[in-house]
Amino acid sequence: MPKDNHRRIQMDDQVCPRCKTTKYRNPSLKLMVNSCGHALCESCVDLLFLKGSGSCPECNIPLKRSNFRIQLFEDSGVEKEVEIRKRVLRDYNKKEDDFATLREYNDYLEEIETIIYNLVNNQNVQEMNRKIDQYKKDNRDIILKNKIKIGKEELELEELLEEEKHVDELRKRELIKEEQELKKKKIKEKEALIDELMFSNADAKHILSTFAQNSLAAKEDENKPQLPKASQFSTGIKFSRHNTGYAPIPRMEEAPPYVYTPLKLTIEGPSLPLWSDLESGFIDNTRAETLDQRAGGFTAKYACMRALQDSLDGLFLTPNRPDNAT
């Protein structure tokens, strides 16, 4: 399939169900979704929800214009599940520390997934909403406590990010300042060299060699100020400033090269047939391998030999005794 046709098919998949406008015909098309998960283009949303509220053209659920957002995923079902998951987890915000046993915590997580699944697939929606409301009433204090805790953690993370951003800004300013000072120093050195060549009676080659030696010595003796290094990651984990790299890999004693030893099967019963003997009737009752299995290196002979090994394992060969002979 040509590349342009494939691109057109992908754009035709992004279509407004009401006005039938596609991304291919209108490159600036923006699909928007609400809590019901059905997509509408921005123009249809402005037209249908001119008064601020209305109903979905597909499921007739009452919606608000302010709750519409730009669709991030191509699949509207994924978009709906993400939104429902955010709404449910906003209240079901207990942690493992809030439960006495791990089993209770796992049951709690399973209950959350059941609620999300039913809401996404429009099953027992009213019952699930009532269950969420009842849970909010019964666990109001815990929900509020966890919301405050999460808010504090997010605030601390934002403060760390702001501090890290501020340090980066200072480092950038210092680098710019050093570059400007270096440029000014080079300009002054060039001006001094030109003045020396113009007004000095010394040999020009001697002046140039002296200037080159002085510049090289200045670079070697120059001690550049060390920039402040970061002492912690964005998550707040501190690390040493003297850490210059990864820990050295411990050297292991050289081991002798690996030598493959064939597996020896101890079978007390009849001896196994050879691989070359499988074609003489044994493999006729074995299902043939598929092309994918053959590509991975598997053949029906392996299954046939394994079945023969399992059938003969545990059998004992008892020779006929003279007193039992008939």
URDACOR-V901160 format. One record per helix or strand of 3 or more residues. SS is the DSSP state (H for helix, E for strand). FROM is the first residue (numbers start at 1). TO is the last residue. If there is no record, write none. Layout:
SS,FROM,TO + SS,FROM,TO
This chain:
H,3,13 + E,31,33 + H,42,48 + E,53,55 + E,62,64 + H,65,67 + H,76,89 + H,96,98 + H,102,120 + H,125,138 + H,140,199 + H,204,221 + H,275,279 + H,282,285 + H,291,295 + H,300,312 + H,322,324
